[in-house]
Amino acid sequence: MRIEEFDYRLPASLIAQYPTPRRGDSRLMVLDRSHETIEDRSFCDLPGLLRPEDLIVLNNTRVLPARLIGRKETGGRCEVLLIPSWNGTHGIWDALIKSSGRMRPGLLIQFGETLFGKVEETKEGRTRISFSGEGEMSEILRKIGRVPLPPYIKREDEPLDRDRYQTVYAERDGSIAAPTAGLHFAKDMVRSLRERGVKITAITLHVGLGTFAPVKVTNVEDHRMEAERVDISEEAAGAVAETKTEGRRVVAVGTTTTRALESSCDEQGRVKAMKGSSSLFIHPPYRFRVVDGLITNFHLPKSTLIMLVSAFAGKEFILEAYNEAIRKKYRFYSYGDAMLIL
């Protein structure tokens, strides 16, 4: 398949620059795959759209404030986006750097008052930096790091982003971008789902470059996903296995959850506990083995994410839904509205 098959035109005015005033006040487009119908609802309607005994699977990763503003020893300013190493210590971290000058090995960078970095190497657009300073790296980032908002949000991060660019159920540090489908869930929504009888479990996929790196090849099949860390506990794997055995539905919250679940199963769809990494690239005509329903946002054209939802619901149906969403002025991308595909 060619990359152009996953393209669409989006007015810039529909790219959400801020979240809704209250978490969960989003619109919800509901897609029925079997009948190819589209319905406009509100995200607060979600409990009534699911069945009792459905299993919702969340991604409980936590976004690190991994964007740092530094001053090079040569006097220039640079912006650094760290790619978490998942160990919480200083060590050597991979990073993407915006700087007017060359990042030569040995160059020293100061971040705030207590954190210092030294460039170890630069290769293929990525820089490796060793850090030194007082305290654990994760704690330093919480003090001086900035929320790594995606580039299509045309503003600097603000205090509200510390809360709203994080799910209410985030537990495990490690992501450089939010699993955005989960941003719609307020605590009272989780409570309402449980009261309806919907089961809930959580897995972890730490969002890294694999999720949002652009596809630079003409033929989709030639793209290679960068590996991202996955952790599925015995408890979560058991909940999914029981749901599938009993013929109930597994509803994934987000493309990251979907990739983690589909990475952890065998050909028969049996999910197993997993602690490792996934580089699974889902695109048409992928056959889903675990996921029966998907809650997701509206994704960038030509991205691996729109390819995943196209594999789940059908490319033509998804593009029809996106065009409908544009016509009805849905809000797009990370802080935008949601879609439920069943």
WOGI-V566553 format. One record per backbone hydrogen bond with DSSP energy under -0.5 kcal/mol. NH is the residue of the N-H (numbers start at 1). CO is the residue of the C=O. If there is no record, write none. Layout:
NH,CO ; NH,CO
This chain:
3,218 ; 5,2 ; 6,3 ; 7,4 ; 10,8 ; 14,11 ; 15,12 ; 16,14 ; 16,332 ; 25,22 ; 28,41 ; 29,338 ; 30,28 ; 30,39 ; 31,29 ; 31,340 ; 32,30 ; 32,37 ; 33,31 ; 36,32 ; 37,32 ; 39,30 ; 41,28 ; 41,39 ; 43,26 ; 45,42 ; 46,43 ; 48,45 ; 49,45 ; 49,46 ; 50,46 ; 50,47 ; 53,197 ; 54,51 ; 55,249 ; 56,54 ; 56,199 ; 57,251 ; 58,56 ; 58,201 ; 60,58 ; 60,203 ; 62,172 ; 64,175 ; 66,64 ; 67,146 ; 68,66 ; 68,80 ; 70,68 ; 70,78 ; 71,110 ; 72,76 ; 73,108 ; 75,72 ; 78,70 ; 79,98 ; 80,68 ; 81,96 ; 82,66 ; 82,80 ; 83,94 ; 84,82 ; 93,129 ; 94,83 ; 95,127 ; 96,81 ; 98,79 ; 99,97 ; 100,77 ; 104,102 ; 106,119 ; 107,104 ; 109,117 ; 110,71 ; 111,115 ; 112,110 ; 115,111 ; 116,132 ; 117,109 ; 118,130 ; 119,107 ; 120,128 ; 121,128 ; 123,126 ; 126,123 ; 127,95 ; 128,121 ; 129,93 ; 129,127 ; 130,118 ; 131,91 ; 132,116 ; 134,114 ; 135,133 ; 137,88 ; 138,88 ; 140,136 ; 141,137 ; 142,138 ; 143,139 ; 144,140 ; 145,141 ; 146,67 ; 149,147 ; 153,150 ; 154,152 ; 155,153 ; 161,158 ; 162,158 ; 162,159 ; 163,159 ; 163,160 ; 164,160 ; 165,161 ; 166,163 ; 168,185 ; 170,167 ; 171,60 ; 172,60 ; 173,171 ; 174,62 ; 175,62 ; 176,207 ; 180,178 ; 182,179 ; 183,180 ; 184,181 ; 185,182 ; 186,184 ; 190,186 ; 191,187 ; 192,188 ; 193,189 ; 194,190 ; 195,191 ; 196,192 ; 197,193 ; 197,194 ; 198,193 ; 199,54 ; 201,56 ; 203,58 ; 204,231 ; 206,229 ; 207,205 ; 211,208 ; 212,208 ; 213,209 ; 215,302 ; 216,214 ; 220,1 ; 220,218 ; 222,219 ; 223,220 ; 225,279 ; 228,278 ; 230,276 ; 231,204 ; 232,274 ; 233,231 ; 237,233 ; 238,234 ; 239,235 ; 240,236 ; 241,237 ; 242,238 ; 243,239 ; 244,240 ; 245,241 ; 246,242 ; 247,244 ; 248,243 ; 251,55 ; 251,249 ; 252,250 ; 252,293 ; 253,57 ; 254,252 ; 254,295 ; 258,254 ; 259,255 ; 260,256 ; 261,257 ; 262,258 ; 263,259 ; 264,260 ; 264,261 ; 266,270 ; 269,266 ; 271,269 ; 272,264 ; 274,232 ; 276,230 ; 278,228 ; 282,280 ; 283,281 ; 286,283 ; 288,286 ; 292,250 ; 293,250 ; 294,341 ; 295,252 ; 296,294 ; 296,339 ; 298,337 ; 302,6 ; 303,300 ; 307,303 ; 308,304 ; 309,305 ; 310,306 ; 311,307 ; 312,308 ; 313,309 ; 314,310 ; 318,314 ; 319,315 ; 320,316 ; 321,317 ; 322,318 ; 323,319 ; 324,320 ; 325,321 ; 326,322 ; 327,323 ; 328,324 ; 329,326 ; 330,325 ; 332,14 ; 333,298 ; 336,333 ; 337,331 ; 338,27 ; 339,296 ; 340,29 ; 341,294 ; 341,339 ; 342,31 ; 342,340
